[in-house]
Amino acid sequence: MALAARPRGRLVAGFLCAGVACLLLLTGIDQGGRADGVPPDTAPGTEVARTPPDGAEAWPAGQQGVSLEDYDLNAASATRWELPARLREISGLAMTADHRLLAHNDEVGVVFEIDYRDGSIVKEFQLADMADPVAGDFEGIAVADGRIYVVTSSGRLYECPEGAAGQSVLFRVYATGVGRQCEIEGLAYDEDARELLLMCKDARSQGLAGRLAVYRWSIDEKRLGAQATVVLPVGDLARRIGSTRYQPSGIERHPVSGNYFVVAARQGAIAEVTPAGEVLAAKRFTAARHRQVEGIAFAADGALIVADEGGGGRGTLTVYPGPGSVATNGRDAM
């Protein structure tokens, strides 16, 4: 599978893997950079100045927590980009520490960097130990400590370095075991706790009947954390959008408030919950604009970024301006 980079080359991340049980380690030379924009030889704990992409202003220093209610989800306020055909099945989104947007496809281990200001692909690379990318039901992506993580619906985690444009990168695989309890749909990183958040979509165990769970996985200990599960009340989430169900398809931790923003593809909705599981708000998106919401991320200026699978058409990227920001006009990215 040939991978091409567009002229505006910057760095991105990718991953892939073969079937394994427990932990598989494939060693190789890391030819890519770190996904947080920090030089590879930087000592732990060193402060490194980071700036947002050109044209994006950073979140005002000292700004208080921003809630879902602060975001205007009206179609007129948003910028929408139609993505290239190879991102028809776009799934998860993740923002690097230096404010670059990463995305992945649903069925193969290819990672893309997307310029969310114009919808163009900056670069792409693949997770592979052979010629072709790893196949799997990939449902989420996160960046932690300069490493890329992607998760499958069975709860299997893939960890890899960021690859250069067109590169194949090797990876580690971890069996979290949460796939026995539920189907996973979404991955995020809690920087304060140094834990990945694995979002449950549909329960597979009687213990989770009528509830949703967010599993916490320590990036230091490489296992589920001591406080491994946050339980969300499905009934409360569903009632707030006038439905009987709420089936998550993506999760992201808000960089200011620390609360979790959870999108649901089938219900076309977004909710805000606290790390303790309290539901604060829930809204529906404009149905005509969102075919199937799969990924969520926040930009440097507070903008809310949402990815939709294309179904029979192209995938899309929609940017809702942060509180106090102004939207720009979108165009189709060819």
C-alpha positions as CSV (number, residue, x, y, z in Angstrom):
1,M,0.0,0.0,0.0
2,A,1.7,3.2,-1.1
3,L,1.4,6.2,1.1
4,A,1.8,9.7,-0.3
5,A,2.6,13.0,1.5
6,R,1.2,16.3,0.3
7,P,3.6,19.2,-0.4
8,R,2.8,20.8,3.0
9,G,4.8,18.3,4.9
10,R,4.7,18.2,8.7
11,L,4.9,15.3,11.1
12,V,2.2,12.9,11.9
13,A,1.7,9.6,13.7
14,G,0.5,6.1,12.8
15,F,0.3,2.6,14.0
16,L,-0.6,-1.0,13.2
17,C,-0.4,-4.5,14.5
18,A,-0.9,-8.2,14.1
19,G,-3.0,-10.4,16.3
20,V,-1.5,-11.0,19.7
21,A,-2.4,-12.0,23.2
22,C,-1.3,-9.9,26.1
23,L,1.9,-8.0,25.0
24,L,3.8,-8.1,21.8
25,L,7.0,-6.0,21.4
26,L,8.5,-5.4,18.0
27,T,11.7,-3.5,18.2
28,G,12.9,-1.1,15.6
29,I,14.5,2.2,15.0
30,D,12.3,5.2,15.6
31,Q,12.8,7.3,12.5
32,G,10.0,9.7,13.2
33,G,9.7,12.5,15.7
34,R,7.9,12.7,19.0
35,A,4.2,13.4,18.6
36,D,4.3,16.2,21.2
37,G,6.9,18.2,19.2
38,V,9.6,17.8,21.8
39,P,13.1,16.9,20.6
40,P,13.8,13.1,21.2
41,D,16.8,13.7,23.5
42,T,15.0,16.2,25.8
43,A,15.3,15.2,29.4
44,P,12.1,14.3,31.3
45,G,10.5,17.3,33.1
46,T,12.2,19.9,30.9
47,E,9.9,22.8,30.0
48,V,9.6,23.2,26.2
49,A,7.9,26.1,24.6
50,R,5.1,25.2,22.3
51,T,3.1,27.4,19.9
52,P,-0.1,26.6,18.1
53,P,-0.2,26.4,14.3
54,D,0.1,29.6,12.3
55,G,-3.2,31.5,12.5
56,A,-4.4,29.8,15.6
57,E,-4.4,31.7,18.9
58,A,-3.7,29.8,22.0
59,W,-6.3,29.5,24.8
60,P,-6.2,32.7,27.0
61,A,-4.0,32.1,30.0
62,G,-6.0,31.7,33.2
63,Q,-9.3,31.1,31.4
64,Q,-11.9,29.4,33.6
65,G,-13.5,26.0,32.8
66,V,-15.4,26.0,29.5
67,S,-18.6,23.9,29.4
68,L,-20.6,22.3,26.6
69,E,-23.2,25.1,27.0
70,D,-20.6,27.6,25.9
71,Y,-20.3,26.1,22.4
72,D,-22.7,27.2,19.7
73,L,-23.6,24.0,17.8
74,N,-25.7,25.8,15.2
75,A,-24.7,24.9,11.6
76,A,-24.2,28.6,10.8
77,S,-21.4,28.9,13.4
78,A,-19.3,26.1,12.1
79,T,-16.7,25.4,9.4
80,R,-17.1,22.1,7.5
81,W,-14.4,20.4,5.4
82,E,-15.1,17.5,3.0
83,L,-12.1,15.1,3.3
84,P,-10.3,13.2,0.6
85,A,-11.8,9.8,-0.4
86,R,-9.3,7.8,1.6
87,L,-10.7,9.2,4.8
88,R,-14.3,8.1,4.1
89,E,-14.2,5.9,7.2
90,I,-12.5,8.4,9.4
91,S,-12.8,7.4,13.1
92,G,-10.9,8.9,16.0
93,L,-9.2,12.2,16.4
94,A,-6.4,13.4,18.7
95,M,-4.5,16.6,19.2
96,T,-0.8,16.5,19.8
97,A,0.8,18.7,22.5
98,D,2.1,21.1,19.7
99,H,-1.5,21.4,18.3
100,R,-1.5,19.1,15.3
101,L,-4.6,17.0,14.5
102,L,-4.2,13.3,14.1
103,A,-6.8,10.9,12.7
104,H,-7.2,7.3,11.7
105,N,-9.3,5.1,9.6
106,D,-11.7,2.4,10.9
107,E,-10.3,-0.8,9.4
108,V,-6.5,-0.4,8.8
109,G,-3.7,1.0,10.9
110,V,-3.0,4.2,8.9
111,V,-2.5,7.5,10.8
112,F,-3.1,10.9,9.1
113,E,-2.2,14.4,10.1
114,I,-5.0,16.8,9.0
115,D,-4.7,20.6,8.8
116,Y,-8.0,21.4,10.4
117,R,-7.8,25.0,9.1
118,D,-8.4,23.8,5.5
119,G,-9.1,20.1,5.6
120,S,-6.0,19.0,3.8
121,I,-3.9,15.9,4.6
122,V,-0.4,17.0,5.7
123,K,1.0,13.5,5.9
124,E,0.1,9.9,6.6
125,F,2.0,6.8,7.8
126,Q,1.2,3.2,8.7
127,L,1.5,0.7,11.6
128,A,3.1,-2.3,10.0
129,D,5.6,-5.1,10.7
130,M,5.3,-6.3,7.1
131,A,4.5,-4.5,3.9
132,D,0.9,-3.8,4.5
133,P,-0.7,-1.9,7.5
134,V,-2.2,-3.9,10.3
135,A,-5.9,-4.6,10.0
136,G,-8.3,-4.2,12.8
137,D,-11.5,-2.5,14.1
138,F,-9.8,0.7,15.3
139,E,-12.0,2.9,17.3
140,G,-9.9,5.7,18.9
141,I,-6.6,7.5,19.0
142,A,-4.7,9.4,21.7
143,V,-1.3,11.0,22.2
144,A,0.5,10.6,25.5
145,D,4.1,11.5,26.4
146,G,5.1,11.7,22.7
147,R,3.7,8.3,21.9
148,I,0.7,7.4,19.7
149,Y,-2.0,5.0,21.0
150,V,-4.8,3.5,19.1
151,V,-7.5,1.1,20.4
152,T,-9.7,-1.6,18.9
153,S,-13.3,-2.4,19.7
154,S,-12.0,-5.4,21.7
155,G,-9.9,-3.1,23.9
156,R,-6.5,-4.0,22.4
157,L,-4.1,-1.0,22.6
158,Y,-1.4,-0.3,20.0
159,E,1.5,2.0,21.0
160,C,4.0,3.4,18.5
161,P,6.2,6.4,17.8
162,E,5.2,9.1,15.3
163,G,6.2,8.2,11.8
164,A,7.5,10.4,9.0
165,A,5.4,10.8,5.8
166,G,5.0,7.4,4.1
167,Q,6.8,5.5,6.8
168,S,5.9,2.1,8.3
169,V,6.4,2.1,12.1
170,L,6.7,-0.8,14.5
171,F,4.6,-1.0,17.6
172,R,3.7,-2.6,20.9
173,V,0.4,-4.2,21.6
174,Y,-1.3,-4.5,25.0
175,A,-4.3,-6.7,25.9
176,T,-6.3,-4.6,28.4
177,G,-9.0,-7.2,29.0
178,V,-11.8,-4.7,28.9
179,G,-13.2,-6.2,25.7
180,R,-14.8,-9.0,27.8
181,Q,-16.9,-6.3,29.6
182,C,-17.9,-4.1,26.7
183,E,-17.3,-2.9,23.2
184,I,-14.8,0.0,23.1
185,E,-15.6,3.1,21.0
186,G,-13.3,6.0,21.8
187,L,-9.9,6.8,23.4
188,A,-8.6,9.9,25.1
189,Y,-5.7,10.9,27.4
190,D,-6.0,12.4,30.9
191,E,-2.7,14.2,31.3
192,D,-3.1,14.9,35.0
193,A,-3.7,11.3,35.9
194,R,-1.4,10.0,33.2
195,E,-4.1,7.5,32.1
196,L,-5.8,6.6,28.9
197,L,-9.6,6.7,28.9
198,L,-11.2,3.8,27.1
199,M,-14.9,4.5,26.3
200,C,-17.4,1.7,26.5
201,K,-20.2,1.7,23.9
202,D,-22.3,-1.4,24.5
203,A,-22.0,-3.6,27.7
204,R,-21.1,-7.3,27.3
205,S,-21.4,-8.2,31.0
206,Q,-24.4,-8.2,33.3
207,G,-22.5,-6.0,35.7
208,L,-22.7,-3.1,33.3
209,A,-26.3,-3.6,32.1
210,G,-28.0,-0.2,31.7
211,R,-24.7,1.6,32.4
212,L,-21.7,2.9,30.5
213,A,-18.1,2.7,31.7
214,V,-14.9,4.6,31.1
215,Y,-11.9,2.5,31.8
216,R,-8.6,4.1,33.0
217,W,-5.3,2.6,31.8
218,S,-2.0,3.8,33.2
219,I,0.6,4.7,30.6
220,D,3.3,4.2,33.3
221,E,2.3,0.8,34.7
222,K,0.8,-0.4,31.4
223,R,-2.3,-1.8,33.0
224,L,-5.7,-0.7,34.2
225,G,-5.4,1.9,37.0
226,A,-6.2,1.5,40.6
227,Q,-9.5,3.4,40.1
228,A,-10.1,1.6,36.8
229,T,-13.7,2.4,36.0
230,V,-16.0,5.5,35.9
231,V,-19.6,4.6,35.4
232,L,-22.0,6.9,33.5
233,P,-25.8,6.8,33.8
234,V,-27.2,5.9,30.4
235,G,-30.7,6.9,31.4
236,D,-29.7,10.4,32.4
237,L,-27.7,10.9,29.1
238,A,-30.6,9.6,27.0
239,R,-33.3,11.6,28.7
240,R,-31.4,14.9,28.1
241,I,-31.6,14.4,24.4
242,G,-35.1,12.9,24.3
243,S,-34.0,9.4,23.6
244,T,-34.0,6.0,25.2
245,R,-30.4,5.2,24.4
246,Y,-27.0,6.9,24.4
247,Q,-24.3,4.9,22.5
248,P,-20.9,6.6,22.6
249,S,-18.6,6.7,19.6
250,G,-15.8,9.0,20.8
251,I,-14.5,10.7,23.9
252,E,-12.1,13.6,24.7
253,R,-11.0,15.3,27.9
254,H,-11.5,19.1,27.8
255,P,-8.1,20.8,28.2
256,V,-9.5,23.6,30.4
257,S,-12.2,22.1,32.5
258,G,-10.9,18.5,32.6
259,N,-14.4,17.2,32.0
260,Y,-15.2,14.4,29.4
261,F,-17.0,15.3,26.2
262,V,-18.6,12.2,24.8
263,V,-20.2,12.0,21.3
264,A,-22.8,9.4,20.2
265,A,-23.0,8.6,16.5
266,R,-26.4,6.9,16.4
267,Q,-28.0,9.6,18.4
268,G,-26.1,12.4,16.8
269,A,-25.4,13.9,20.2
270,I,-22.6,15.2,22.5
271,A,-22.5,15.2,26.3
272,E,-20.3,16.6,29.0
273,V,-19.7,14.6,32.1
274,T,-17.3,15.0,35.1
275,P,-14.5,12.6,35.8
276,A,-16.7,11.3,38.6
277,G,-19.5,10.4,36.2
278,E,-22.0,13.2,36.8
279,V,-23.8,14.3,33.6
280,L,-23.6,18.1,33.2
281,A,-25.2,18.7,29.8
282,A,-26.1,17.0,26.5
283,K,-27.1,18.3,23.1
284,R,-27.9,17.0,19.7
285,F,-26.0,18.1,16.6
286,T,-27.8,19.3,13.5
287,A,-28.7,16.0,11.8
288,A,-28.2,17.3,8.2
289,R,-24.6,18.3,9.0
290,H,-23.5,15.2,10.8
291,R,-24.0,11.8,9.1
292,Q,-22.1,9.7,11.7
293,V,-20.1,11.4,14.4
294,E,-17.1,9.3,15.3
295,G,-14.2,11.5,16.5
296,I,-13.8,14.6,18.7
297,A,-10.8,16.9,19.6
298,F,-10.2,20.4,20.8
299,A,-7.9,22.9,19.0
300,A,-5.4,25.3,20.6
301,D,-7.9,28.2,20.5
302,G,-10.7,26.1,22.1
303,A,-12.5,25.1,18.9
304,L,-14.4,21.9,19.0
305,I,-13.5,19.6,16.1
306,V,-15.8,16.7,15.1
307,A,-15.2,14.0,12.5
308,D,-18.0,12.1,10.6
309,E,-17.7,8.9,8.6
310,G,-18.8,9.4,5.0
311,G,-21.1,6.4,4.6
312,G,-21.7,6.4,0.9
313,G,-19.9,9.7,0.5
314,R,-16.9,11.5,1.9
315,G,-15.9,11.8,5.5
316,T,-16.1,15.3,6.9
317,L,-14.4,17.5,9.5
318,T,-16.5,20.1,11.3
319,V,-15.0,22.9,13.4
320,Y,-17.1,24.7,15.9
321,P,-15.4,27.9,17.1
322,G,-14.5,28.2,20.8
323,P,-16.3,30.7,23.0
324,G,-15.6,34.2,21.6
325,S,-14.0,32.9,18.4
326,V,-15.3,33.5,14.8
327,A,-15.9,30.8,12.2
328,T,-14.3,30.9,8.8
329,N,-15.9,29.6,5.6
330,G,-15.2,26.0,4.7
331,R,-14.4,24.4,1.4
332,D,-14.0,20.9,0.1
333,A,-10.5,19.5,0.5
334,M,-9.5,17.6,-2.7
